[in-house]
Amino acid sequence: MDYASVEEQKPQISDEIRLIPKWSVALSIAIFAAVQATVHLYLVKHDHNLPPRGFLIFWSVAWGTVLGVYTLMVGYVTRDAKRRGMNLALWTPLVIFMPGAIGLVLYFLLRQPLLSMCPQCSASVVPGMNFCPQCRFQLAPTCPQCQRTVRITDAFCGNCGENLAAEHVYHGRQNR
């Protein structure tokens, strides 16, 4: 088994962008268009001591973009929380209703690590575990002396100094 494949790998930005649901993209575009229509059609038509046209354009594009990106982030959180095993019914309203994007900041500070799958039984496993909690499959090589995780290329355990170059059994196979 290749232990490098078991370790948590950081997802690429393109993978994260693909998490944004289509409903969120459509709603984001609609919100941006609604802000533009409100400013340029309604406010200009009713001329309420408006600032210069350049400022109106800047203001409408800036607020339309902020609200559109926020909508995309709400969609992202709905998918990301689900794949991380977090409570979707708690995080989605927090992100939507906490003022000043505090809920969004809290989500990114407190979100759980991505779960991985056990290669043997496909159970969800928290990163950093040495053994699968369902089938006891060894997910990472450990020192036979202190049971701490070691790299497969280590000659000695960094924790207790045990010689790892001698024969040790990982996953029922002999490794040298």
DRENDOVEX-288553 format. One line per 8 residues: number of its first residue (from 1); their letters; for each residue x, y, z of N, C-alpha, C, O. Coordinates in nm, 4 decimals. Atoms other than C-alpha are relative to their C-alpha. Layout:
<recs>
NUM = a = X/Y/Z/X/Y/Z/X/Y/Z/X/Y/Z; ...
</recs>
This chain:
<recs>
1 = mdyasvee = 0.0840/-0.1192/0.0000/0.0000/0.0000/0.0000/0.0875/0.1242/0.0000/0.1906/0.1277/0.0673; -0.0721/-0.1265/0.0050/0.1207/0.3494/-0.0776/-0.0552/0.0909/0.1097/-0.1675/0.1405/0.0996; 0.0460/-0.0793/-0.1134/0.0995/0.5413/0.2510/-0.0203/0.1462/-0.0359/-0.0977/0.2152/0.0305; 0.0171/-0.1397/0.0398/0.1294/0.8761/0.0723/-0.1425/0.0259/-0.0469/-0.1931/0.1373/-0.0333; 0.1362/-0.0196/0.0488/-0.2149/0.8186/-0.0789/-0.0993/0.0109/0.1142/-0.2077/0.0661/0.0955; 0.0908/-0.0052/-0.1140/-0.3710/0.7831/0.2685/0.0040/0.1368/0.0655/-0.0969/0.1816/0.1199; -0.0131/-0.1305/-0.0634/-0.2400/1.1177/0.3935/-0.0931/0.1001/-0.0649/-0.1234/0.0914/-0.1839; 0.0905/-0.1029/0.0515/-0.4688/1.4168/0.3578/0.0722/0.0863/-0.1012/0.1805/0.1385/-0.0746
9 = qkpqisde = -0.0558/-0.0847/0.1025/-0.4018/1.6023/0.0376/-0.0846/0.1254/-0.0085/-0.2072/0.1190/-0.0002; 0.0718/-0.1269/0.0097/-0.4931/1.9682/0.0029/-0.0723/0.0071/-0.1350/-0.0117/-0.0150/-0.2398; 0.0720/-0.0127/0.1264/-0.7672/2.0189/-0.2547/0.0445/0.1242/-0.0767/0.0828/0.2248/-0.0169; -0.0344/-0.1124/0.0856/-0.6937/2.2474/-0.5477/-0.1168/0.0986/-0.0029/-0.2306/0.0615/0.0259; 0.1040/-0.1036/0.0033/-0.8861/2.5746/-0.5886/-0.1086/-0.0352/-0.1015/-0.2258/-0.0046/-0.0795; 0.1005/0.0382/0.1005/-1.0578/2.4377/-0.9007/-0.0969/-0.1046/0.0572/-0.2156/-0.1034/0.0246; 0.0875/0.0975/-0.0647/-1.1918/2.1455/-0.6939/-0.0961/0.0687/0.0964/-0.2124/0.0299/0.1076; 0.0840/-0.0731/-0.0941/-1.3227/2.3895/-0.4341/-0.1075/0.0813/-0.0734/-0.2213/0.0901/-0.0270
17 = irlipkws = 0.0970/-0.0793/0.0767/-1.4915/2.6089/-0.6973/-0.1106/-0.0899/-0.0542/-0.2261/-0.0479/-0.0622; 0.1014/0.0935/0.0501/-1.6694/2.3026/-0.8388/-0.1021/-0.0377/0.1067/-0.2090/-0.0892/0.0740; 0.0953/0.0290/-0.1076/-1.8358/2.2606/-0.4984/-0.1183/0.0966/0.0016/-0.2243/0.0639/0.0549; 0.1077/-0.1001/-0.0021/-2.0444/2.5751/-0.5524/-0.1164/-0.0524/-0.0835/-0.0993/-0.0797/-0.2023; 0.1140/0.0551/0.0741/-2.3937/2.4530/-0.6497/-0.0533/0.0964/-0.1050/-0.0373/0.2180/-0.0945; 0.0542/-0.0806/0.1109/-2.5647/2.5727/-0.9665/-0.1063/0.0982/0.0478/-0.1162/0.2089/-0.0051; 0.1024/-0.0911/-0.0500/-2.8538/2.7225/-0.7684/0.0638/0.1249/0.0590/0.0084/0.2342/0.0482; -0.0688/-0.1132/-0.0601/-2.6048/2.9447/-0.5870/0.0558/0.0935/-0.1075/0.0521/0.2156/-0.0924
25 = valsiaif = -0.0512/-0.0817/0.1107/-2.4464/3.0619/-0.9132/-0.1148/0.0778/-0.0637/-0.1019/0.1974/-0.0900; 0.1156/-0.0664/0.0615/-2.7897/3.1384/-1.0634/-0.0540/0.1109/0.0912/-0.0857/0.2201/0.0442; 0.0484/-0.1010/-0.0951/-2.9022/3.3224/-0.7484/0.0968/0.1175/0.0089/0.0538/0.2324/0.0199; -0.1012/-0.1052/-0.0049/-2.5761/3.5179/-0.7392/-0.0120/0.0935/-0.1203/-0.0056/0.2156/-0.1058; 0.0167/-0.0807/0.1224/-2.6221/3.6342/-1.0997/-0.1285/0.0825/0.0092/-0.1306/0.1993/-0.0296; 0.1272/-0.0721/-0.0137/-2.9843/3.7279/-1.0256/0.0119/0.1152/0.0994/-0.0433/0.2227/0.0762; -0.0183/-0.1073/-0.0992/-2.8835/3.9293/-0.7179/0.0830/0.1134/-0.0590/0.0503/0.2304/-0.0392; -0.0816/-0.1034/0.0643/-2.6124/4.1131/-0.9131/-0.0852/0.0813/-0.0977/-0.0788/0.2043/-0.0988
33 = aavqatvh = 0.0866/-0.0690/0.0970/-2.8634/4.1948/-1.1889/-0.1053/0.0846/0.0714/-0.1375/0.1941/0.0252; 0.1009/-0.0755/-0.0750/-3.1237/4.3062/-0.9312/0.0585/0.1286/0.0573/-0.0078/0.2323/0.0569; -0.0652/-0.1215/-0.0522/-2.8777/4.5504/-0.7729/0.0196/0.1002/-0.1135/-0.0057/0.2195/-0.0964; -0.0200/-0.0900/0.1138/-2.7930/4.6923/-1.1159/-0.1315/0.0633/-0.0436/-0.1379/0.1834/-0.0701; 0.1306/-0.0515/0.0412/-3.1602/4.7251/-1.2080/-0.0534/0.1010/0.1009/-0.1098/0.2035/0.0625; 0.0492/-0.0913/-0.1040/-3.2453/4.8889/-0.8752/0.0682/0.1357/-0.0106/0.0025/0.2397/-0.0056; -0.0743/-0.1263/0.0040/-2.9728/5.1493/-0.9042/-0.0239/0.0736/-0.1312/-0.0560/0.1924/-0.1305; 0.0009/-0.0693/0.1300/-2.9825/5.2236/-1.2764/-0.1393/0.0225/-0.0580/-0.1577/0.1137/-0.1386
41 = lylvkhdh = 0.1344/-0.0201/0.0539/-3.3528/5.1866/-1.3499/-0.0902/0.0738/0.0991/-0.1562/0.1712/0.0630; 0.0920/-0.0588/-0.0977/-3.5372/5.2732/-1.0310/0.0524/0.1318/0.0557/-0.0160/0.2339/0.0482; -0.0510/-0.1214/-0.0643/-3.3125/5.5249/-0.8551/0.0211/0.1140/-0.0998/-0.0120/0.2290/-0.0707; -0.0259/-0.1052/0.0995/-3.2116/5.7130/-1.1696/-0.1323/0.0565/-0.0526/-0.1438/0.1765/-0.0777; 0.1298/-0.0458/0.0501/-3.5727/5.7283/-1.2885/-0.0686/0.0933/0.1006/-0.1390/0.1861/0.0606; 0.0639/-0.0806/-0.1028/-3.6855/5.8788/-0.9579/0.0898/0.1103/0.0539/0.0512/0.1782/0.1490; -0.0985/-0.1052/-0.0293/-3.3840/6.1138/-0.9292/-0.0153/0.0646/0.1391/-0.0726/0.1726/0.1535; 0.0053/-0.0471/-0.1381/-3.3527/6.1572/-0.5530/0.1343/0.0596/0.0406/0.2058/-0.0013/0.1201
49 = nlpprgfl = -0.1287/-0.0635/-0.0313/-3.0537/6.3953/-0.5322/0.1148/-0.1008/-0.0081/0.1875/-0.1226/0.0888; -0.0985/0.1056/0.0203/-2.8264/6.1298/-0.6754/0.1415/0.0555/-0.0155/0.1599/0.1669/-0.0645; -0.1393/-0.0398/0.0235/-2.4463/6.1472/-0.6726/0.0319/-0.0118/-0.1489/-0.0533/-0.0544/-0.2269; -0.0378/0.0087/0.1424/-2.2560/6.1635/-1.0039/-0.0150/-0.1421/-0.0548/-0.0057/-0.2398/0.0196; 0.0251/0.1280/0.0680/-2.3190/5.8835/-1.2560/0.1141/-0.1002/0.0221/0.0883/-0.2190/0.0415; -0.1152/0.0883/-0.0210/-1.9642/5.7413/-1.2154/-0.0043/-0.0665/0.1368/0.0275/-0.1846/0.1504; 0.0110/0.0557/-0.1336/-2.0190/5.6957/-0.8439/-0.1112/-0.1042/0.0070/-0.0956/-0.2074/0.0723; 0.1109/0.0959/0.0027/-2.3522/5.5218/-0.9061/0.0419/-0.1319/-0.0643/0.0074/-0.2398/-0.0160
57 = ifwsvawg = -0.0477/0.1212/0.0672/-2.1881/5.2789/-1.1468/0.0929/-0.0774/0.0929/0.0781/-0.1986/0.1088; -0.0926/0.0655/-0.0933/-1.9077/5.2051/-0.8997/-0.0761/-0.0637/0.1157/-0.0508/-0.1788/0.1515; 0.0764/0.0483/-0.1144/-2.1534/5.1683/-0.6113/-0.0810/-0.1235/-0.0361/-0.0820/-0.2206/0.0396; 0.0852/0.1138/0.0383/-2.3867/4.9328/-0.7987/0.0833/-0.1239/-0.0317/0.0459/-0.2348/0.0064; -0.0853/0.1152/0.0317/-2.1066/4.7113/-0.9308/0.0633/-0.0557/0.1279/0.0701/-0.1774/0.1455; -0.0629/0.0464/-0.1242/-1.9344/4.6970/-0.5900/-0.0997/-0.0764/0.0864/-0.0701/-0.1874/0.1304; 0.0981/0.0684/-0.0849/-2.2492/4.6091/-0.3938/-0.0561/-0.1238/-0.0681/-0.0810/-0.2239/-0.0010; 0.0459/0.1196/0.0725/-2.3715/4.3694/-0.6630/0.1017/-0.1123/0.0095/0.0651/-0.2288/0.0251
65 = tvlgvytl = -0.1061/0.1000/-0.0105/-2.0359/4.1918/-0.6522/0.0075/-0.0564/0.1417/0.0179/-0.1778/0.1592; -0.0066/0.0463/-0.1397/-2.0269/4.1743/-0.2712/-0.1156/-0.0947/0.0302/-0.0941/-0.2025/0.0855; 0.1160/0.0849/-0.0272/-2.3797/4.0332/-0.2490/0.0036/-0.1293/-0.0828/-0.0360/-0.2354/-0.0344; -0.0118/0.1192/0.0840/-2.3169/3.7940/-0.5401/0.1024/-0.0987/0.0537/0.0763/-0.2189/0.0577; -0.1041/0.0881/-0.0552/-1.9942/3.6565/-0.3898/-0.0473/-0.0602/0.1320/-0.0206/-0.1771/0.1598; 0.0530/0.0527/-0.1262/-2.1637/3.6216/-0.0512/-0.0978/-0.1141/-0.0267/-0.0977/-0.2140/0.0453; 0.0935/0.1055/0.0377/-2.4379/3.4160/-0.2180/0.0754/-0.1248/-0.0458/0.0364/-0.2366/-0.0121; -0.0825/0.1138/0.0410/-2.1733/3.1958/-0.3806/0.0608/-0.0698/0.1220/0.0687/-0.1926/0.1261
73 = mvgyvtrd = -0.0601/0.0576/-0.1200/-2.0100/3.1466/-0.0399/-0.1026/-0.0781/0.0826/-0.0689/-0.1807/0.1417; 0.1046/0.0749/-0.0697/-2.3401/3.0405/0.1170/-0.0199/-0.1349/-0.0692/-0.0323/-0.2375/-0.0023; 0.0111/0.1258/0.0740/-2.3743/2.7791/-0.1580/0.1181/-0.0913/0.0258/0.1010/-0.2122/0.0415; -0.1203/0.0785/-0.0279/-2.0155/2.6664/-0.0996/-0.0083/-0.0642/0.1380/0.0239/-0.1819/0.1540; 0.0087/0.0513/-0.1369/-2.0758/2.6280/0.2752/-0.0994/-0.1154/0.0072/-0.0753/-0.2121/0.0795; 0.0978/0.1094/-0.0046/-2.3843/2.4109/0.2137/0.0605/-0.1305/-0.0492/0.0304/-0.2366/0.0055; -0.0642/0.1218/0.0515/-2.1765/2.1640/0.0129/0.1200/-0.0411/0.0846/0.1392/-0.1595/0.1121; -0.1228/0.0307/-0.0741/-1.8534/2.1894/0.2127/-0.0320/-0.0569/0.1377/0.0336/-0.1510/0.1822
81 = akrrgmnl = 0.0368/0.0503/-0.1326/-2.0216/2.1375/0.5506/-0.0472/-0.1443/-0.0095/-0.0176/-0.2260/0.0777; 0.0503/0.1357/0.0179/-2.1916/1.8270/0.4185/0.1151/-0.0990/-0.0202/0.1146/-0.2066/0.0395; -0.1101/0.0936/0.0261/-1.8686/1.6690/0.2895/0.0957/-0.0123/0.1180/0.1720/-0.1086/0.1257; -0.0845/0.0066/-0.1192/-1.6913/1.7457/0.6180/-0.0725/-0.0613/0.1189/-0.0153/-0.0722/0.2274; 0.0772/0.0628/-0.1074/-1.9659/1.5815/0.8251/-0.0439/0.0986/0.1067/-0.0628/0.0604/0.2222; 0.0417/-0.1023/-0.0948/-2.0683/1.9096/0.9894/-0.1517/0.0190/-0.0088/-0.2139/-0.0218/-0.1069; 0.1437/-0.0205/-0.0078/-2.4224/2.0103/1.0896/-0.0426/0.1107/-0.0968/-0.0212/0.2292/-0.0712; 0.0427/-0.0935/0.1039/-2.5678/2.1737/0.7787/-0.1117/0.0918/0.0491/-0.1164/0.2091/0.0121
89 = alwtplvi = 0.1120/-0.0794/-0.0522/-2.8813/2.2921/0.9630/0.0476/0.1089/0.0959/-0.0241/0.2063/0.1184; -0.0560/-0.1024/-0.0887/-2.6598/2.4887/1.2035/0.0796/0.1033/-0.0791/0.0610/0.2236/-0.0608; -0.0943/-0.0910/0.0651/-2.3979/2.6367/0.9719/-0.0629/0.0859/-0.1086/-0.0250/0.2021/-0.1233; 0.0597/-0.0803/0.1079/-2.6144/2.7502/0.6794/-0.0714/0.1237/0.0553/-0.0452/0.2336/0.0064; 0.0618/-0.1225/-0.0538/-2.8369/2.9842/0.8882/0.1011/0.0942/0.0667/0.0873/0.2161/0.0573; -0.1014/-0.0864/-0.0610/-2.5331/3.1089/1.0829/0.0704/0.0844/-0.1053/0.0908/0.2043/-0.0864; -0.0697/-0.0724/0.1063/-2.3560/3.2026/0.7607/-0.0919/0.1041/-0.0636/-0.0480/0.2145/-0.0959; 0.0939/-0.0924/0.0655/-2.6678/3.3642/0.6137/-0.0362/0.1186/0.0897/-0.0369/0.2327/0.0436
97 = fmpgaigl = 0.0614/-0.1026/-0.0834/-2.7953/3.5594/0.9138/0.0928/0.0754/0.0943/0.0531/0.1796/0.1465; -0.0895/-0.0771/-0.0879/-2.4929/3.6645/1.1198/0.0502/0.1227/-0.0759/0.0976/0.1103/-0.1888; -0.0349/-0.1227/0.0722/-2.4177/4.0267/1.0317/0.1497/0.0107/-0.0290/0.2335/-0.0439/0.0427; -0.1389/-0.0301/0.0341/-2.0992/4.1395/0.8616/0.0824/-0.1208/-0.0377/0.2046/-0.1186/-0.0230; -0.0692/0.1229/0.0425/-2.0105/3.7908/0.7336/0.0729/-0.0678/0.1157/0.1671/-0.1438/0.0931; -0.0634/0.0637/-0.1157/-1.9163/3.6858/1.0884/-0.0211/-0.1509/-0.0048/0.0690/-0.2272/0.0299; 0.0277/0.1432/0.0097/-2.0832/3.3482/1.0314/0.0920/-0.0684/-0.0990/0.1358/-0.1812/-0.0761; -0.0905/0.0560/0.1007/-1.8712/3.2914/0.7220/0.1417/-0.0118/0.0555/0.2090/-0.1126/0.0337
105 = vlyfllrq = -0.1329/0.0037/-0.0614/-1.5522/3.3770/0.9094/0.0065/-0.1115/0.1042/0.1040/-0.1865/0.1091; 0.0044/0.1062/-0.1001/-1.6536/3.1481/1.1969/0.0033/-0.1383/-0.0651/0.0712/-0.2290/-0.0172; 0.0009/0.1292/0.0690/-1.7249/2.8662/0.9540/0.1415/-0.0395/-0.0432/0.1844/-0.1523/-0.0192; -0.1340/0.0328/0.0487/-1.3778/2.8855/0.7993/0.0996/-0.0199/0.1143/0.1977/-0.0924/0.0984; -0.0887/0.0205/-0.1152/-1.2133/2.9081/1.1429/-0.0270/-0.1325/0.0705/0.0654/-0.1955/0.1220; 0.0386/0.1152/-0.0802/-1.4055/2.6177/1.2961/-0.0323/-0.1260/-0.0794/-0.0686/-0.2277/-0.0203; 0.0400/0.1176/0.0772/-1.4657/2.3784/1.0080/0.0911/-0.1195/0.0266/0.2103/-0.1053/0.0538; -0.0693/0.1257/-0.0257/-1.3649/2.0174/1.0517/0.0888/-0.0360/-0.1192/0.0641/0.0100/-0.2307
113 = pllsmcpq = -0.0818/0.0441/0.1133/-1.0909/1.8551/0.8418/-0.0807/-0.0927/-0.0906/-0.1793/-0.1532/-0.0486; 0.0660/0.0896/0.0944/-1.1934/1.6635/0.5323/0.0145/-0.1444/0.0460/0.1218/-0.1873/0.0885; -0.0043/0.1408/-0.0345/-1.2821/1.3058/0.6038/0.0600/-0.0777/-0.1165/0.0420/-0.0406/-0.2326; -0.0516/0.0872/0.1051/-1.1000/1.0342/0.4132/-0.0693/-0.1350/0.0134/-0.1424/-0.1592/0.1095; 0.0639/0.1309/0.0005/-1.2101/0.6825/0.3308/0.1028/-0.1074/0.0325/0.2173/-0.1010/-0.0122; -0.0852/0.1148/-0.0290/-1.0636/0.3630/0.4696/0.0133/-0.0813/-0.1287/-0.0875/-0.1128/-0.1920; -0.0177/0.0771/0.1232/-0.9095/0.1699/0.1779/-0.0597/-0.1408/0.0067/-0.0866/-0.2019/-0.0967; 0.0500/0.1370/-0.0128/-1.0397/-0.1590/0.3183/-0.1520/-0.0057/0.0081/-0.2141/-0.0846/-0.0632
121 = csasvvpg = 0.1449/0.0118/-0.0214/-1.3988/-0.0935/0.4344/-0.0786/0.1227/-0.0468/-0.2016/0.1222/-0.0407; 0.0615/-0.1235/0.0504/-1.4711/0.2572/0.2909/-0.0727/0.0813/0.1066/-0.1569/0.1645/0.0728; 0.0583/-0.0810/-0.1068/-1.5721/0.3977/0.6302/0.0663/0.1376/0.0005/0.1806/0.1522/-0.0426; -0.0578/-0.1341/-0.0129/-1.5199/0.7695/0.6923/0.0996/0.0008/0.1151/0.0711/-0.0484/0.2243; -0.1064/-0.0014/-0.0994/-1.1960/0.8286/0.8804/0.0513/0.1431/0.0151/0.0763/0.2112/-0.0843; -0.0547/-0.1315/-0.0288/-1.0744/1.1483/1.0482/0.1494/-0.0023/-0.0316/0.2180/-0.0968/0.0073; -0.1433/-0.0027/0.0300/-0.7299/1.2494/0.9176/0.0845/-0.0065/0.1272/0.0485/0.0507/0.2301; -0.0897/0.0111/-0.1130/-0.4447/1.1622/1.1490/-0.0178/-0.1283/0.0798/0.0640/-0.1590/0.1665
129 = mnfcpqcr = 0.0200/0.1270/-0.0697/-0.5882/0.8319/1.2704/0.0976/-0.1034/-0.0544/0.1291/-0.1040/-0.1734; -0.0903/0.1068/0.0427/-0.3531/0.5349/1.2610/-0.0751/-0.1246/-0.0450/-0.0265/-0.2003/-0.1291; 0.0784/0.1186/0.0318/-0.6253/0.2707/1.2406/-0.1435/0.0393/-0.0291/-0.1952/0.1350/0.0286; 0.1411/-0.0220/0.0291/-0.9746/0.2582/1.0929/-0.0814/-0.0420/0.1213/-0.0595/-0.1507/0.1748; 0.0805/0.0356/-0.1168/-1.2314/0.2650/1.3765/-0.1033/-0.1096/-0.0280/-0.1615/-0.1641/0.0658; 0.0987/0.1025/0.0347/-1.4570/0.0199/1.1875/0.0617/-0.1382/-0.0206/0.0074/-0.2385/0.0257; -0.0559/0.1307/0.0358/-1.2243/-0.2538/1.0605/0.1415/-0.0224/0.0535/0.1995/-0.1289/0.0325; -0.1332/0.0083/-0.0607/-0.8939/-0.1847/1.2437/0.1119/-0.0096/-0.1041/0.2209/-0.0581/-0.0737
137 = fqlaptcp = -0.1009/-0.0030/0.1057/-0.7073/-0.1460/0.9134/0.1036/0.1063/0.0347/0.0678/0.2177/0.0728; -0.1062/-0.0953/-0.0329/-0.3703/0.0220/0.9681/0.0130/0.0998/-0.1148/0.0477/0.0627/-0.2269; 0.0018/-0.1046/0.1017/-0.3872/0.3532/0.7808/0.1367/0.0623/-0.0229/0.1639/0.1125/-0.1319; -0.1329/-0.0612/0.0110/-0.0322/0.4743/0.8465/0.0991/-0.0886/0.0748/0.0624/-0.1541/0.1724; -0.0986/0.0809/-0.0716/0.2899/0.3024/0.9482/0.0270/0.0587/0.1383/0.0329/0.1806/0.1548; -0.0271/-0.0441/-0.1364/0.3601/0.3186/1.3208/0.1225/-0.0710/0.0538/0.1598/-0.1788/0.0076; -0.1160/0.0590/-0.0671/0.6589/0.2503/1.5381/-0.0487/-0.1185/0.0837/-0.1460/-0.1051/0.1578; 0.0436/0.1153/-0.0789/0.6321/-0.0981/1.6901/0.0229/0.0190/0.1500/-0.0405/-0.0480/0.2315
145 = qcqrtvri = -0.0323/-0.0222/-0.1412/0.7776/0.0339/2.0177/-0.1006/0.0953/0.0668/-0.1611/0.0606/0.1683; 0.0829/-0.1029/-0.0652/0.5765/0.3529/2.0919/-0.1337/0.0244/-0.0694/-0.2156/0.1012/-0.0190; 0.1244/-0.0107/0.0779/0.2950/0.3250/1.8316/-0.0268/0.1377/-0.0581/-0.1398/0.1667/-0.0974; 0.0155/-0.1314/0.0631/0.3539/0.6797/1.7041/0.0155/-0.0155/-0.1513/0.0839/-0.1064/-0.1983; -0.0091/0.0045/0.1454/0.3146/0.7488/1.3320/0.1414/0.0332/-0.0452/0.2044/0.1255/0.0064; -0.1312/-0.0240/0.0601/0.6358/0.7299/1.1302/-0.0177/0.0038/-0.1513/-0.1182/-0.0435/-0.2043; 0.0016/0.0039/0.1466/0.7137/0.7859/0.7645/0.0581/-0.1322/-0.0452/0.1420/-0.1906/0.0233; -0.0449/0.1296/0.0484/0.7731/0.4780/0.5582/0.1496/0.0013/-0.0336/0.2124/-0.1043/-0.0403
153 = tdafcgnc = -0.1420/-0.0120/0.0341/1.1213/0.6097/0.4697/0.0892/0.0186/0.1221/0.2115/0.0209/0.1084; -0.0803/-0.0212/-0.1210/1.2321/0.6629/0.8329/0.0796/-0.1257/0.0356/0.0277/-0.2371/0.0292; -0.0825/0.1115/-0.0467/1.5197/0.4450/0.9524/-0.0177/-0.0199/0.1500/-0.0069/-0.1320/0.1997; 0.0191/0.0057/-0.1445/1.4556/0.5287/1.3198/-0.1237/0.0808/0.0363/-0.1589/0.1765/-0.0327; 0.1162/-0.0746/-0.0488/1.1504/0.6452/1.5127/0.0481/0.1322/0.0575/0.1413/0.1343/0.1379; -0.0370/-0.1322/-0.0497/1.1737/1.0194/1.5802/-0.0416/0.0227/0.1434/0.0064/0.1168/0.2065; 0.0481/-0.0167/-0.1367/0.9960/0.9756/1.9143/0.0808/-0.0816/0.1014/0.1245/-0.0284/0.2034; -0.0665/0.0862/-0.0985/1.1630/0.6782/2.0858/0.1351/-0.0536/-0.0475/0.2074/-0.1141/0.0316
161 = genlaaeh = -0.1287/0.0446/0.0514/1.4624/0.6004/1.8609/0.0036/-0.1453/-0.0437/0.1112/-0.1959/-0.0756; 0.0059/0.1403/0.0412/1.3468/0.2458/1.7731/0.0526/-0.0151/-0.1428/0.0230/0.0674/-0.2292; -0.0536/0.0296/0.1324/1.5300/0.0970/1.4737/-0.1134/-0.0511/-0.0876/-0.1679/-0.1587/-0.0631; 0.1087/0.0374/0.0897/1.2729/0.0851/1.1951/0.0492/-0.0766/-0.1214/-0.0316/-0.1286/-0.1984; -0.0561/0.0683/0.1152/1.5100/-0.0679/0.9398/-0.0118/-0.1512/0.0147/-0.0082/-0.2235/-0.0849; 0.0185/0.1437/-0.0203/1.4655/-0.4114/1.0982/-0.1362/-0.0402/-0.0538/-0.2181/0.0460/-0.0856; 0.1282/0.0469/0.0542/1.1759/-0.6285/0.9798/-0.1145/0.0431/0.0910/-0.1118/0.0213/0.2121; 0.1219/-0.0379/-0.0707/0.8403/-0.4866/1.0808/-0.1181/-0.0385/-0.0856/-0.1074/-0.0438/-0.2081
169 = vyhgrqnr = 0.1199/0.0414/0.0724/0.4924/-0.5928/0.9845/-0.0973/0.1181/-0.0041/-0.1363/0.1712/0.0999; 0.1049/-0.1003/0.0217/0.2516/-0.3344/0.8374/-0.1053/-0.0630/-0.0874/-0.0719/-0.1200/-0.1913; 0.1124/0.0526/0.0771/-0.0891/-0.4423/0.7099/0.0176/-0.1489/-0.0294/-0.0279/-0.1963/-0.1335; -0.0162/0.1423/0.0211/0.0086/-0.8066/0.7473/0.1066/-0.0333/-0.1015/0.1191/-0.1500/-0.1386; -0.1061/0.0248/0.0970/0.2998/-0.7678/0.5011/0.1329/0.0312/0.0661/0.1386/0.1083/0.1620; -0.1346/-0.0270/-0.0495/0.6695/-0.7666/0.5680/0.0569/0.1179/-0.0776/0.0575/0.1159/-0.2007; -0.0668/-0.1150/0.0625/0.8408/-0.4315/0.4973/0.1393/0.0115/0.0549/0.1606/-0.0134/0.1736; -0.1378/-0.0168/-0.0444/1.2131/-0.3664/0.5148/0.0438/0.1423/-0.0215/0.1576/0.1773/0.0097
</recs>
